[in-house]
Amino acid sequence: MNEDQIRGAANTIGGRVQRAAGALTGDHGLEGEGAVREAAGRVQQKAGDAVDSVRDVVAHRPLGAILSGFGIGILVGLLIARRD
């Protein structure tokens, strides 16, 4: 697990607790904040999953990763050149 996955899991759990506390006390603001925090935690976890996936691909297929990066760089360069 990387740092984003750990922090995302912590935010997801914290958001659930915060949302439940808001529902229990009738504080809709706290409940809404908890829902937002929970959703942000899930997004952060998915970002961490994506980072792990990229690391695995680069570790197992370094030449493919280099060529993919080169191709993306060319595409971005062409798109930027068209804007001018």
C-alpha positions as CSV (number, residue, x, y, z in Angstrom):
1,M,0.0,0.0,0.0
2,N,1.2,3.5,-0.8
3,E,0.6,6.7,1.2
4,D,-2.5,7.7,-0.9
5,Q,-4.2,4.4,-0.3
6,I,-3.6,4.6,3.5
7,R,-4.7,8.3,3.7
8,G,-7.7,7.5,1.5
9,A,-8.8,4.7,3.7
10,A,-8.4,6.8,6.8
11,N,-10.5,9.6,5.2
12,T,-13.1,7.2,4.1
13,I,-13.5,5.7,7.6
14,G,-13.3,9.2,9.2
15,G,-16.0,10.4,6.8
16,R,-18.3,7.5,7.7
17,V,-17.9,8.2,11.4
18,Q,-18.4,11.9,10.9
19,R,-21.5,11.3,8.8
20,A,-22.9,8.9,11.4
21,A,-22.3,11.4,14.2
22,G,-24.1,14.0,12.2
23,A,-27.0,11.7,11.5
24,L,-27.2,10.7,15.2
25,T,-27.1,14.3,16.5
26,G,-29.3,15.7,13.7
27,D,-26.5,18.0,12.5
28,H,-27.0,18.0,8.7
29,G,-23.8,20.1,8.1
30,L,-21.7,17.6,9.9
31,E,-23.4,14.8,8.1
32,G,-22.7,16.5,4.7
33,E,-19.1,17.1,5.6
34,G,-18.7,13.5,6.5
35,A,-20.2,12.4,3.1
36,V,-17.8,14.7,1.3
37,R,-14.8,13.5,3.3
38,E,-15.8,9.9,2.6
39,A,-16.1,10.5,-1.1
40,A,-12.7,12.3,-1.1
41,G,-11.2,9.3,0.7
42,R,-12.5,6.9,-1.9
43,V,-11.1,9.1,-4.7
44,Q,-7.7,9.2,-3.0
45,Q,-7.7,5.4,-2.6
46,K,-8.4,5.0,-6.3
47,A,-5.6,7.4,-7.1
48,G,-3.3,5.3,-5.0
49,D,-4.5,2.2,-6.8
50,A,-3.6,3.8,-10.1
51,V,-0.1,4.7,-8.9
52,D,0.5,1.1,-7.9
53,S,-0.8,-0.1,-11.2
54,V,1.6,2.2,-13.1
55,R,4.5,1.2,-10.9
56,D,3.8,-2.5,-11.6
57,V,3.7,-1.9,-15.4
58,V,6.9,0.1,-15.3
59,A,8.6,-2.6,-13.2
60,H,7.6,-5.4,-15.4
61,R,7.7,-3.7,-18.8
62,P,10.2,-0.8,-18.7
63,L,10.7,-0.6,-22.5
64,G,6.9,-0.4,-23.0
65,A,6.6,2.3,-20.4
66,I,9.4,4.4,-22.0
67,L,7.9,4.1,-25.4
68,S,4.4,5.0,-24.1
69,G,5.8,8.0,-22.4
70,F,7.6,9.0,-25.5
71,G,4.4,8.7,-27.6
72,I,2.4,10.7,-25.1
73,G,5.1,13.4,-25.1
74,I,4.9,13.6,-28.9
75,L,1.1,13.9,-28.8
76,V,1.2,16.6,-26.2
77,G,3.8,18.5,-28.2
78,L,1.6,18.3,-31.3
79,L,-1.4,19.5,-29.5
80,I,0.5,22.4,-28.0
81,A,2.0,23.3,-31.4
82,R,-1.5,23.4,-32.9
83,R,-2.7,26.0,-30.3
84,D,-0.2,28.6,-31.4
